[in-house]
Amino acid sequence: MKKLRIIFLIFLTLPLAALAQKDSVNKTNRVVMVVGKPLTPGDSVMVKQLFFSALRDKTIENATLAAEMFNQVLQVDPANDAAMYELASLKKDQNDYESAQELLEKAVTVKPENEWYWVALADCYEKNNDAPKLENVFNELLKINPDKPDYYFDQANVYYLEKKYDQALAVYEKLEKMIGPSDEIIAKKENIYLKQGKVDKAAADIQGLIDANPSEIRYYLLLGEIYNSNGLQDKALKVLKEAEKADPGSGRVHLALADIYRDKKDNEASYNQLTLAFKLPDLEIEQEVKIVLGYVPKFPDPNAKASALELSRLLTLAHPDDARGYALYGDMLIQNEKYPEAKTNYKKSLALNDQVYEVQEQLVRLDLGSNQLDEAIKDGENALSLFPNQAWLNYLVGVAYEQKKDFKKALSYVKNATSLESQDNDLLAQSYSVLGDCYHSTGDEQKSDDSYNKALSYNPDNAYTLNNYAYYLSVRGASLDKAEAMSKRSNELQPNTASFEDTYAWILFKQKKFAEAKIWIEKAISHDKDRSAVQTEHYGDIMYQLGDKDAALANWKKAKQYGGSSPVLERKINEKKYIE
């Protein structure tokens, strides 16, 4: 019988304060024992073969087989630290940090001088939120490699997490002697001082850096932030005014001053500092964009809109080669209803970067909004060459073609939109509504009705769909009761809309409800700003059926003056009677 021998013995201990916690003593302050055995020459060969086979499988990401073989290695050679380390690595890949931790605690017991074992173990303790054990790990790592600054940073951070602030400060002092002062060390020390309530100590340290480096603006900013975050705004303002004198061209200083004035409720001074900051190119555009967007929740306040507009304009001047600035300026111009200027800036943005889909879509929407149909088609098709699978873009180009009465192309694009989108009910409702319009215009009434019905299935309260569908049914004299109900609903949804009121009046006329029709056509004419020939002709038709032939003739003649030119209108005037 072979005699077993104990290989390496190490204690992983907790700090004394933690030892008082009885429940955790047995679990965390335990002896880690690794029991090994002498290997025969055959065992040694087998272990090597299994180990390198496992490494190969690990390399090709066959983790299951690799783990099995590393376990076989440990069955034959329980003290094989390399197998423990590799198996722990596989456990960590599976987020099994508890098992990995047990393996690595054994590995560092076997080979306590191996730096990488301790680093891996530190990762486990960190993932398992075990700060006391982390403290011990970094003590060991600093014994192994006392010249590595990262370990000092990690050790100080552990002390900080354990609220051992003085010990953390002592470590940072060592670091400063090793590598000299750095912004990171300074920031961490100041954070500790503030945690300790030592604002004066934190400020004094930074003031010393300012005195030694009067041109280093970052120190003024840090001191200003310390004062401001601790309610000492007057002191913060004084420091930042000194920074402004030291470097009047620093956007960061003006930005910090803007924050101080805002906290002091001096909005005018704050905005003035923002404008100075935005004129300077040293600020990151992401920071400026964030500031501008901060005004958006305050819309529709005209002052907020005006401020956002001006700041976004200044942003384009400070960053003339960045597409994001022009896009943001375009957005703010839209918010201020300056549509031609918005379009210009979107084009500038796309000239610098045409890969932003949202800007492409906004440009086409602006084209359509200003009734520039050829521009909408040109810009839309150019955008579709880059983003062919965007449903909204297909829809917008289809609408442009529909308004140009090129129904074949309109149908093609809008059908694309419906095939590309299955979740956006708003887009689907509008798309099928446009398909209904197109099919009606091409004389395919069955497809038109089907399309309108489908549009209403996605949005039963789309006022435009209800109105158009109702009107086309009334023109055909079909399903008048359904048309009347839809038209009535459209007027409830969007009251005082002349075209909707005219549709309702015309349906009532078709139903021979002439008195009601008169009420609604008069509403339409009172709300009409364009002196519609169609509505005026309808008024004449209604008055004729009510027996007032003089009023009918007068309105027919007025309709002709407004641009009505149909042969039927001419016959009504010449024959002085209503003609279908």
Buried (B, 14 or more C-beta within 10 A) or exposed (E): EEEEEEBBEBEBBBEEEBBEEEEEEEEBBEEBEBEBBEBEEEEEEBBEEBBEBBBEBBEEEBBEBBBBBBEBBBEBBBBBBBBBBBBBBBBBEEEEBEBBBBBBBBBBBBBBEBEEBBBBBBBBBBBBEBBBBBBBBBEBBBEBEEEBEEBBBBBBBBBBBBEBBEBBBEBBEBBBEEEEBEEEBBEBBBBBBBEBEBBEBBBEBBBEBBEEEEEBBBBBBBBBBBBBEBEBBEBBBBBBBBBBEBBEEBBBBBBBBBBBBBBBEBEEBBBBBBBBBBBBEBBEBEEBBEBBBEBEEEEEEEEBBBBBBBBBBBBBEBBEEBBBBBBBBBBBBBBBEBBEBBBBBBBBBBEBEBEBBEBBBBBBBBBBEEEBBEBBBBBBBBBBEBBEEBBBBBBBBBBBBBBBEBBEBBBBBBBBBBEBBEEBEEBBBBBBBBBBBBBBBBEBBEBBBBBBEBBBEBBEEBBBBBBBBBBBBBBBEEBBEEBBBBBBBBBEBBEEBBBBBBBBBBBBBBBEBBEBBBBBBBBBBEBBEEEBBBBBBBBBBBBBBBEBBEBBBBBBBBBBEBEBEEEEBBBBBEEEEBEE
